[in-house]
Amino acid sequence: MMKLIKRIEELRLNMIKIKEGRSYTDPEVIAASQELDLVLDQYQEMLMKQSEKFRLER
């Protein structure tokens, strides 16, 4: 999970860097945002699975 959190932070910082001087609709900004979204979705899915596993163990 820590690798995923680290990747999220890297992608977030990259998106901020790419965004400088560009609009939110710039193709590079959109691509960076979409890449971050994918990893955030993976993280959310992992959290949901852990929560479900914990709930079932109780």
Secondary structure as GFF3:
##gff-version 3
##sequence-region A 1 58
A	DSSP	alpha_helix	2	19	.	.	.	ID=ss1
A	DSSP	alpha_helix	27	57	.	.	.	ID=ss2
###
